[in-house]
Amino acid sequence: MTSSWRTNSYGVQVEDTRICVVMVGLPARGKSLIAQKVVRYLGWLSITAKTFNVGQYRRTATPNPSAEFFDQSNSEGERLRRAAAEAAVNDMIRWFEAGQGLIAILDATNSTKARRRWIQEKCEAANIETMFVESKCDDEELVMSNIRDVKTTSPDYVGQDPEEAAQDFRNRIRNYEKVYQTIDEDEADLTYCKLINVGHKVIINRIRDYLQSRVVYYLMNLHIRPRSIWLSRHGESEFNLSGQIGGDADLSPRGQLYARALPDLVRKSAGDLPLTVWTSTLKRTGQTARFLPFEKLSWKALDELDSGVCDSLTYAEIEQKYPADFKSRDDDKYNYRYLGGESYRDVVIRLEPIIMELERSENILIVTHQAVLRCIYAYFMGMNQEQSPWMEVPLHCLIKLTPRAYGTVEDRLHANIPAVSTWRGKGSKAKHQTKEEAEEEEAAKTKEKADESEKTEEVVHTNGGNGT
């Protein structure tokens, strides 16, 4: 007899699992950020999820509405907002019916009991479980911070004066406050999770299965306060110079220079913010972080991907000794597991506690390794499994990631210290860049920058006397 059970790529046993996570809350309570984070987290764990943002559907008819559009006495505004909600829910149902994913996030205020009951009934009729997530917040500082974020990043306020946008958004909030109904005992039959003041208090009700509990576990570790995460590889190591992978090598002389330059690089990016530095347990990350004037924690979970029998070999040696494995890794780098070692999928699983701790924390600087940084970067940037193992993470570069309501902002600061490139593209030859080649490349980049600077100066000089 054929079993009806099926298993997704993460290994979660499901039987026609379909869950709609319904966001609930006033504007500026972090709902879109939470929705984005949940989808990113689930995708990172190979659980397919998608956000259906009602605001995006509404913008097709009303791209830049004023606060009056959201006044409940505005019948035309109410009609258009209802139409947007219906379009989002119908698209979500079609997405589930096409077998495209396990969890959908319906991102909207869903501020009344009537609206929530309508969603629950629509989903029930389509054999979709509902789980309501309400973000309640009376922390004025956090609300104001979210208003500042929205006025500069929301599609509703593109091209508008930031202060006028902020005032209009406050008026929009007041219109929603007039009719807002929190989830209470009248809705005790619903599955829900209430996050009060950014997780200071969490109330859960009728959580029924593994995937729902997985989402709740993640939500309980979230905070939505503004913060950034800084990422850096260790400085160039002796193994980087020789082209060997893995191992526990010391820094090269240029890697030592990067360690000394890193505090200034961090200061340029983070200012006077107090940071906590996380490193792996391997020597090269501790040596890189040793001049940073912050508290330091080392994590075994941040150690480099274990390359098993290939540890301390060069890619050329791996290709020669294990040609079939070398090709298999190129074909599916995310899932390929070194003999006696790990795959990228294995690294993601061991990094989950790190991600949870990151979500609970404020401003963190992580000094670790290429494969590990690829996995962490993929989590914050929503990068897919096909791309992330091939991403170039250069040595002697500080990456700043700032999660926002409508995406993660990335900034990179490069130290002016040459280093070999350890990046190898998919299908490329197993060739190692030498120290001399790295220095030539750095010199060429420096010359290119100087040439660009001269061109800019020429343009400024030429145009300077125009007077028109």
Order of alpha helices (4+ residues) and beta strands (2+ residues): beta-beta-beta-alpha-beta-alpha-alpha-beta-alpha-beta-alpha-alpha-beta-beta-alpha-beta-alpha-alpha-beta-alpha-beta-alpha-alpha-alpha-beta-alpha-beta-beta-alpha
